[in-house]
Amino acid sequence: MRMERRDSAGLGEIRPELLDVYAEIYADRLGEEFHTVERFDERLGWNTEVPGFAAVVGYLDETPVGYAYGCTLQAGTRWWNGLRTTVPDGATVEDGARTFALSELMIVDKVRGTGAAKAIHDELLRGRPEERATLLVEREHPKVRGLYEGWGYEWFAEVLPFADSPLYDAMNLRL
């Protein structure tokens, strides 16, 4: 698998391919308002506007088979909105340098179980200056949560980021 790093400017030319990968992975959930391609594209757009945005795309031949992206959480971020768990004072205070939010990590079926997800994840976080990374994993996917725990993430809180979104577990990884 060949990997390419992208910033927000370099994402535009491959955005349609990324949306195709999303549609393949979420094919059985595209009828849910939160999981439509349009809503995903909107969330992707929000991320690309934030300082510290980065993406890594994995290719087999010339076809994208997975990607991950995120951005540095800024002061006043909405990332922690919808927390349903009490957390220590200051644990969600962001200053534009503390936390990298891994917004998405997607891998198509044909490369699952090959280490592609971990490789893309590690490449995305390689050299990040933040002290921690955070991500959200659907509560209904304990197997995925277990995968992240195996990579060193620890459970942090329960969060419902949008009224129509699934319930998530927020997880943090010390960088």
C-alpha positions in Angstrom: 0.0 0.0 0.0 1.3 3.4 -1.0 0.4 6.3 1.4 0.1 10.0 0.6 -0.1 12.9 3.0 -2.5 15.7 2.2 -3.3 19.1 3.6 -6.5 20.9 3.0 -5.3 22.4 -0.3 -4.2 19.0 -1.6 -7.5 17.3 -0.6 -9.7 19.0 -3.2 -8.4 17.1 -6.1 -9.2 13.7 -4.5 -12.3 14.6 -2.5 -14.7 12.8 -4.9 -12.7 9.6 -4.4 -12.8 10.0 -0.6 -16.6 10.4 -0.8 -16.8 7.2 -2.9 -14.8 5.3 -0.2 -17.2 6.7 2.4 -20.2 5.6 0.4 -18.8 2.1 0.1 -18.1 1.8 3.8 -21.4 3.3 4.9 -23.5 1.8 2.2 -25.9 0.1 4.7 -26.4 3.4 6.6 -26.6 6.0 3.9 -30.4 6.3 4.5 -29.7 7.7 8.0 -29.6 11.5 7.9 -26.4 11.7 9.9 -24.6 9.2 7.6 -25.6 10.6 4.2 -22.7 11.4 1.9 -23.7 15.1 2.0 -23.5 15.3 5.8 -20.2 13.5 5.7 -18.9 15.9 3.1 -20.1 18.8 5.3 -18.1 17.4 8.3 -15.1 16.9 6.1 -15.3 20.5 5.0 -15.4 21.7 8.6 -12.2 19.8 9.3 -10.3 21.2 6.3 -10.9 24.8 7.5 -9.2 24.2 10.9 -5.5 24.8 11.4 -3.5 21.7 11.7 -5.6 19.7 9.3 -3.9 16.6 7.8 -4.9 13.6 5.9 -3.3 10.3 4.8 -4.7 8.3 2.0 -3.8 4.7 1.3 -3.7 3.4 -2.3 -3.5 0.0 -3.8 -2.5 0.5 -7.4 -4.1 3.9 -8.0 -7.3 3.2 -6.0 -7.9 4.7 -2.6 -8.5 1.9 -0.1 -8.6 3.9 3.1 -7.8 7.2 4.7 -7.7 9.1 7.9 -7.9 12.8 8.6 -8.2 15.2 11.5 -7.2 18.6 12.8 -5.8 20.4 15.8 -8.6 21.3 18.3 -8.8 25.1 18.6 -9.9 27.2 21.6 -13.7 27.2 21.6 -13.9 24.0 19.6 -17.3 22.2 19.5 -15.5 18.8 19.6 -16.4 18.3 23.3 -20.0 19.5 23.0 -22.4 16.8 24.0 -20.3 15.3 26.8 -22.5 13.0 28.9 -19.8 12.1 31.4 -18.1 14.2 34.0 -14.4 14.8 33.3 -11.7 16.3 35.3 -11.5 20.1 35.3 -9.5 21.4 32.4 -9.6 18.1 30.5 -11.5 19.6 27.6 -9.8 23.0 27.5 -8.2 23.4 24.1 -5.6 26.0 23.0 -4.9 25.2 19.4 -1.9 23.1 20.3 -2.9 20.5 22.9 -5.1 17.9 21.0 -5.2 16.4 17.5 -8.7 15.2 16.7 -8.7 12.1 14.5 -12.1 12.7 12.8 -12.2 9.7 10.5 -10.3 6.5 9.8 -11.9 4.4 7.0 -10.7 1.2 5.4 -12.5 -0.7 2.6 -13.4 -4.3 3.2 -10.8 -5.8 0.9 -7.9 -4.5 3.1 -9.4 -4.9 6.5 -7.3 -7.2 8.7 -4.1 -6.5 6.8 -2.7 -3.7 9.1 -3.7 -1.0 6.6 -5.7 0.9 9.2 -2.9 0.9 11.7 -0.4 2.0 9.1 -2.6 4.9 7.9 -3.3 5.9 11.5 0.4 5.8 12.5 1.4 7.8 9.4 -1.2 10.5 10.2 0.0 10.9 13.8 3.7 10.6 12.9 5.5 13.8 13.9 2.4 15.6 15.3 3.3 18.3 17.8 0.2 17.9 20.0 0.4 16.2 23.4 -2.5 13.9 22.7 -4.8 12.6 20.0 -8.6 12.0 20.5 -11.2 10.2 18.5 -14.8 9.1 18.8 -16.0 5.5 18.3 -19.6 4.5 18.2 -20.7 2.8 21.4 -22.4 0.1 19.4 -19.0 -1.0 18.0 -17.1 -2.4 21.0 -14.8 -4.4 18.6 -13.6 -1.2 17.0 -13.1 0.4 20.5 -11.1 -2.7 21.4 -8.9 -2.2 18.4 -8.2 1.4 19.4 -7.4 0.3 23.0 -4.9 -2.1 21.5 -3.2 0.9 19.8 -2.9 2.6 23.2 -6.1 4.7 23.3 -7.9 5.0 26.6 -11.6 5.7 27.2 -12.2 9.3 28.2 -15.9 10.1 28.1 -19.3 9.4 26.5 -20.4 12.0 24.0 -23.4 12.8 21.7 -21.9 15.4 19.4 -25.0 16.1 17.3 -28.7 15.6 18.2 -29.0 13.0 15.3 -25.6 11.3 15.7 -24.9 8.0 17.3 -23.7 7.9 20.9 -19.9 7.8 21.0 -17.0 6.9 23.3 -14.3 9.6 23.2 -10.9 8.0 23.5 -7.5 9.7 24.0 -4.0 8.7 23.1 -0.9 10.3 24.6 1.5 11.3 21.8 
